Amino acid sequence: MAGSVGGPLEAALADVDVAVYLVHGIGDGADWVARETSDAAHFSAAAAAAGVGRIVYLGGMGREDANLSAHLKSRHDVGRALACGPVPVTELRAAVIIGSGSASFEMLRYLVEVLPIMVTPKWVATRSQPIAISDVLDYLVRAIDAAPPLTGVFEIGGPDVVSYAQMMATYAQVAGLAPRRLIPVPVLTPRLSSHWVGLVTPVPASLARPLVDSLVNEVVVSNPSTLAMFGAPRRTLRDAIALALGVTDRDEVPTTFTDADLQPFRPYTTDPVWAGGTELTDVRVVDANASAEACYAAICAVGGDHGWYRGEWLWRLRGLIDRLWGGPGLRRGRRHPSELRVGDFLDFWRVERLEAPRLVRLRAEMVLPGEAYLEWHLETVGAVTRITQRARFKPRGLGGRAYWYAVAPFHGLVFPAIARGVARDAEER
């Protein structure tokens, strides 16, 4: 049942044993701090009236003193508001959460990816204890399952205590980027830093400001009671970053990995548009007077001796450049002239996904400063089949972005021709 933390909750909380409170309104309007506390108090009262057995709340770490930022103080105030009623509350306080969709992680991702040299404020020396999102979820599940219910505050952090500068350096290493040069200066206040973050990254300034304000606060576990109650975290900072980047870069389903707890690292459709890293796209849509099966067969025949419909000299030139850079070039051709299987090579592409007769996705294996895909989605619209062709590029660092825009003029020559050629072949079939 649906409900609203600021409105009626009777139906949503009926017959609920454990309520997990993950609500956070950071940056949502000028009064977001007061609204967060009010909503939490309302939720606590509603949970008590509905007979909820316990509340598990994920908040933020930070030492209780006069320097605590408004963002982290609000996280603590929400915990106190939830605990003001008779329902037992387990409050888990986390530092920076490493995973796709985490605002702090996305801010880190964009800053390191885009800027090889950064003028930084003094807060880059502040210590933090980042934690993998899979470990956060593991702690949440343990708190839900604990018998009897655990009450109180439990700080959760990963095994590494690092400065924000060290976190940026680790991200660059794991992402395969050149070492980033940080130049700390004393004149950059949190306010100025938040404007800089808003300019360089797609994270909204209204969200970046309270996050940056919080970076002056050390967020390191001070009470080891969590280890005694829940056990130690499993993921190092390096592991957490590698897993987050591996899933968001490859856009693979979790079943392609051996570890089931990689599911949370995947970006979701409910995430904000700036989550998951930068993706640059070229989209072409054409309608074919043919069935989806005929269009699918035409797509499966591209490349190799059949070619790419237009600009063959451009494809050959790109293949030659790729070979000079150590890539496969076009010499591999294709296994079969008209059939594809997942895992087949196709010139300098690899078949990554097939869903007949709806989807074909190729992953580039040429030498690139990023990850590239070429995919076709087929949809029956009345008497025609709509072919949506999408070239997707996830750039690595500033060089990846420069590469995309440098070759963009050539996209206008080759990509429309592929889409039209597929439609024409399907109609002839």
C-alpha positions in Angstrom: 0.0 0.0 0.0 1.2 3.5 -0.7 1.5 6.3 1.9 3.1 9.6 2.5 5.6 10.3 5.3 3.9 13.7 5.7 0.3 12.4 5.2 -1.9 9.4 5.9 0.0 6.3 6.7 -2.6 4.0 8.3 -3.0 1.8 5.2 0.7 1.7 4.4 1.7 0.6 7.9 -1.0 -1.9 8.6 0.3 -5.3 9.5 3.9 -4.1 9.2 6.4 -5.7 11.5 9.6 -3.8 10.5 9.7 -0.4 8.8 12.9 0.7 7.1 13.2 4.4 7.0 15.3 5.7 4.1 13.7 9.0 3.5 16.1 11.9 2.9 14.9 15.3 1.6 18.4 16.9 1.3 18.3 20.1 -0.8 14.5 19.8 -1.5 13.4 23.4 -0.9 14.6 26.0 1.6 12.8 24.3 4.5 14.0 20.7 3.9 15.7 20.4 7.3 12.6 21.2 9.3 10.4 19.1 7.0 12.7 16.1 7.5 12.3 16.2 11.3 8.6 16.8 11.1 8.0 13.9 8.7 10.1 11.6 10.9 8.1 12.6 14.0 4.8 12.0 12.1 6.1 8.6 10.9 7.1 7.6 14.4 3.6 8.4 15.7 1.9 6.5 12.8 4.2 3.5 13.3 3.2 3.4 17.0 -0.5 3.6 16.2 -0.2 0.8 13.6 1.6 -1.5 16.0 4.9 -1.6 14.0 7.4 -3.8 15.7 10.6 -1.9 15.0 12.0 0.9 12.8 15.4 0.6 11.1 16.8 4.0 10.0 19.8 4.7 7.8 21.3 8.1 8.8 24.6 9.9 8.6 27.7 9.8 10.7 29.3 12.8 12.4 30.6 14.0 15.7 28.0 15.9 17.8 29.5 19.3 18.2 29.1 22.9 17.2 30.8 22.3 13.8 28.4 19.6 12.6 27.0 20.6 9.3 23.2 21.2 8.8 23.0 18.1 6.6 24.5 15.7 9.2 22.7 17.4 12.1 19.5 16.9 10.2 20.3 13.2 9.8 20.8 12.9 13.6 17.6 14.9 14.3 15.6 12.5 12.2 16.9 9.6 14.2 15.9 11.3 17.4 12.4 12.1 16.0 11.9 8.5 15.0 13.0 7.3 18.5 10.8 9.7 20.4 7.9 7.2 20.4 7.5 3.7 21.8 8.6 1.8 18.7 12.2 0.4 19.0 14.6 2.2 16.6 17.9 0.9 15.2 19.8 3.8 13.8 22.7 3.0 11.4 25.0 6.0 10.8 27.1 5.7 7.6 29.8 7.8 6.1 30.2 8.1 2.3 28.4 5.3 0.6 30.2 3.9 -2.5 27.8 2.8 -5.2 25.9 4.0 -8.2 23.2 6.6 -7.3 24.9 7.7 -4.0 25.1 11.5 -4.4 28.5 11.6 -2.6 29.9 8.9 -4.9 28.5 10.5 -8.0 30.0 13.8 -7.1 33.4 12.1 -6.5 33.0 10.2 -9.9 32.4 13.4 -12.0 35.1 15.5 -10.3 37.8 12.8 -10.8 36.6 11.9 -14.3 36.5 15.4 -15.7 39.3 17.2 -13.9 42.9 16.0 -14.3 44.0 19.0 -12.2 41.9 20.3 -9.3 42.2 23.4 -7.2 40.7 22.1 -3.9 39.7 23.5 -0.5 41.3 22.3 2.7 38.5 19.8 3.4 40.2 17.3 1.0 42.3 16.4 4.0 39.3 15.5 6.1 39.2 11.9 7.1 36.3 9.6 6.1 35.4 5.9 6.4 33.6 5.1 3.1 31.5 2.0 3.0 30.3 -0.2 0.0 26.6 -0.1 -0.7 26.5 -3.9 -0.4 27.8 -3.7 3.2 25.2 -1.0 4.0 22.5 -3.3 2.8 24.0 -6.2 4.7 23.9 -4.2 7.9 20.3 -3.2 7.2 19.2 -6.8 6.8 21.0 -7.8 10.0 19.3 -5.0 11.8 15.9 -6.1 10.4 16.6 -9.8 11.4 18.1 -9.1 14.9 16.2 -10.8 17.8 15.3 -9.1 20.0 15.2 -5.7 18.3 18.4 -3.7 18.7 17.9 -0.1 19.9 20.3 2.8 19.7 22.9 4.3 17.3 25.4 2.1 15.4 28.1 3.7 13.3 29.0 1.8 10.1 32.1 2.3 8.0 34.3 0.3 5.7 37.7 -1.1 6.5 39.6 2.0 5.1 40.0 5.3 6.8 41.1 7.8 4.1 41.1 11.5 3.3 38.9 12.8 0.5 42.1 13.4 -1.5 43.1 9.7 -1.0 39.6 8.7 -2.1 39.9 10.7 -5.3 43.3 9.1 -6.0 42.0 5.6 -5.4 39.1 6.3 -7.8 41.5 7.5 -10.5 43.6 4.3 -10.1 40.7 1.9 -10.2 39.1 3.8 -13.2 42.4 3.6 -15.1 42.9 7.3 -15.2 46.1 9.2 -15.0 47.0 10.4 -11.5 45.0 13.5 -10.5 46.9 16.5 -9.3 45.2 18.3 -6.3 46.2 21.9 -5.4 44.7 22.8 -2.0 44.2 26.5 -1.4 42.9 28.1 1.8 40.5 30.6 0.1 38.0 28.0 -1.2 35.1 28.0 1.3 32.4 25.3 1.2 30.0 27.8 -0.4 32.5 28.5 -3.3 33.3 24.8 -3.5 29.7 23.9 -3.9 29.3 26.4 -6.8 32.4 24.8 -8.4 30.9 21.3 -8.0 27.6 22.5 -9.5 29.5 23.9 -12.5 31.7 20.9 -13.2 29.3 18.1 -12.4 25.6 17.4 -13.2 24.8 17.1 -9.4 22.4 19.9 -8.7 23.8 22.8 -6.7 20.9 22.5 -4.2 22.2 19.0 -3.4 25.9 19.8 -3.8 25.9 22.6 -1.3 24.8 20.7 1.8 27.0 17.7 0.8 30.1 19.9 0.4 29.3 21.6 3.7 29.4 18.2 5.4 32.9 17.4 4.0 34.5 19.5 6.7 33.2 17.0 9.3 35.3 13.9 10.0 33.1 10.9 9.6 35.0 8.0 11.1 33.6 5.2 13.4 34.2 6.2 17.0 32.3 3.4 18.7 33.2 -0.2 17.8 29.9 -1.6 19.0 28.7 -2.2 15.4 31.4 -4.8 14.9 30.3 -6.7 18.0 26.7 -6.6 17.0 26.8 -7.0 13.2 30.3 -8.1 12.2 33.0 -6.5 10.1 32.3 -5.0 6.6 33.5 -7.0 3.6 34.4 -4.5 0.9 37.5 -2.3 0.8 37.3 1.1 -0.8 39.1 -0.2 -3.8 36.8 -3.2 -4.2 33.7 -1.0 -3.7 34.8 1.4 -6.4 35.8 -1.4 -8.8 32.5 -3.1 -8.4 30.5 0.1 -8.8 32.4 1.1 -12.0 32.2 -2.5 -13.3 28.5 -2.6 -13.2 27.7 0.9 -14.4 30.3 0.8 -17.2 29.3 -2.6 -18.6 25.5 -2.1 -18.0 25.4 -5.9 -17.3 22.6 -7.7 -15.5 23.6 -9.0 -12.1 23.3 -12.7 -13.2 26.5 -12.2 -15.3 28.4 -12.0 -12.0 29.1 -14.8 -9.6 28.4 -12.7 -6.5 24.7 -12.0 -5.9 25.4 -9.0 -3.7 26.5 -7.0 -6.8 22.8 -6.3 -7.5 22.8 -3.1 -5.4 25.7 -1.6 -7.4 23.5 -1.4 -10.5 22.0 2.0 -11.5 18.2 1.9 -11.4 15.5 3.8 -13.4 14.4 5.5 -10.2 17.9 7.0 -9.8 18.3 10.7 -10.8 19.5 11.4 -14.3 23.0 12.3 -13.1 23.5 8.9 -11.5 25.6 6.2 -13.1 28.2 8.4 -14.8 28.2 10.3 -18.1 26.7 8.5 -21.2 26.9 10.2 -24.6 24.5 8.9 -27.2 23.7 9.2 -30.9 20.1 8.1 -31.6 18.5 7.4 -35.0 14.9 6.2 -35.5 13.5 4.9 -38.8 10.3 3.0 -39.7 10.5 -0.1 -41.9 7.6 -1.6 -43.9 8.6 -5.0 -42.7 8.1 -7.3 -39.7 10.2 -7.2 -36.6 11.6 -10.6 -37.6 12.8 -9.3 -40.9 14.3 -6.2 -39.3 16.1 -8.4 -36.7 17.5 -10.6 -39.5 18.8 -7.6 -41.4 20.5 -6.3 -38.3 22.1 -9.7 -37.7 23.7 -9.5 -41.2 25.6 -6.2 -40.8 29.4 -6.1 -40.8 31.9 -8.5 -42.2 31.8 -8.9 -46.0 28.3 -7.4 -46.0 29.7 -4.1 -44.7 28.0 -1.2 -42.9 25.9 0.3 -45.9 27.9 3.6 -46.3 31.2 5.2 -45.6 33.1 1.9 -45.9 36.4 3.8 -46.3 35.7 5.4 -42.9 35.2 2.0 -41.3 38.4 0.7 -42.9 40.3 3.8 -41.7 39.0 3.4 -38.2 39.9 -0.3 -38.3 43.5 0.6 -39.5 43.9 3.2 -36.7 42.6 0.6 -34.2 45.2 -1.9 -35.4 48.0 0.6 -35.1 46.9 1.3 -31.5 46.9 -2.5 -30.7 43.2 -3.3 -31.2 41.7 -6.0 -33.4 40.7 -3.7 -36.3 38.3 -5.1 -38.9 40.4 -8.2 -39.7 38.2 -10.6 -37.6 35.1 -10.2 -39.8 32.3 -12.4 -38.5 31.7 -16.1 -37.8 28.7 -16.6 -40.0 27.4 -14.3 -42.8 23.9 -13.9 -41.5 23.6 -15.4 -38.0 24.7 -14.0 -34.6 25.2 -15.6 -31.2 26.0 -13.9 -27.9 29.8 -13.7 -27.7 30.4 -13.7 -31.5 33.0 -11.2 -32.8 31.7 -8.8 -35.5 34.6 -6.8 -36.9 35.8 -4.8 -33.9 32.6 -5.4 -32.0 31.4 -8.2 -29.8 27.8 -9.4 -29.6 26.8 -8.8 -26.0 23.0 -9.3 -26.0 20.4 -10.8 -28.3 16.6 -10.8 -27.8 15.0 -12.0 -31.0 13.2 -10.2 -32.5 13.5 -7.1 -30.3 17.1 -6.3 -29.4 20.6 -6.5 -30.7 23.5 -5.0 -28.7 27.1 -4.9 -29.7 30.0 -3.9 -27.4 33.1 -2.2 -29.0 36.4 -4.0 -28.5 38.4 -1.3 -30.4 40.9 0.7 -28.4 38.9 3.6 -26.9 39.1 6.0 -24.0 35.8 4.6 -22.6 33.1 2.0 -23.3 31.1 2.0 -26.5 27.9 0.1 -27.5 25.8 0.0 -30.7 22.3 -1.4 -30.2 19.0 -1.7 -32.0 15.6 -1.8 -30.4 12.6 -3.0 -32.5 9.0 -2.1 -31.8 5.9 -2.8 -33.9 3.9 0.4 -34.4 0.8 -0.3 -36.4 1.8 -1.7 -39.8 5.5 -0.8 -39.5 8.4 -1.8 -37.3 10.1 1.1 -35.6 13.9 0.7 -35.5 15.6 2.7 -32.7 19.4 2.6 -33.2 21.4 3.9 -30.4 25.2 4.4 -30.2 26.2 4.8 -26.5 29.6 5.9 -25.2 30.7 6.1 -21.6 33.8 8.2 -21.7 36.8 7.6 -19.4 38.2 10.9 -18.2 38.5 14.2 -20.1 40.1 12.4 -23.0 37.0 10.2 -23.5 34.8 13.3 -23.8 37.2 14.9 -26.2 37.2 11.8 -28.4 33.5 11.6 -28.7 33.1 15.2 -29.8 36.1 14.9 -32.2 34.4 12.0 -34.1 30.9 13.3 -33.8 30.9 14.8 -37.3 31.6 11.3 -38.7 28.7 9.9 -36.8 26.4 12.0 -39.0 27.8 10.1 -42.0 27.7 6.5 -40.8 25.0 6.1 -38.2 22.0 7.3 -40.3 23.1 5.1 -43.2 23.2 2.0 -41.0 19.7 2.6 -39.7 18.3 3.3 -43.2 20.2 0.4 -44.6 18.8 -2.0 -42.1 15.2 -0.8 -42.9 15.9 -1.2 -46.6 17.2 -4.7 -46.3 14.3 -5.7 -44.1 11.8 -4.4 -46.6 13.6 -6.3 -49.4 13.4 -9.5 -47.4 
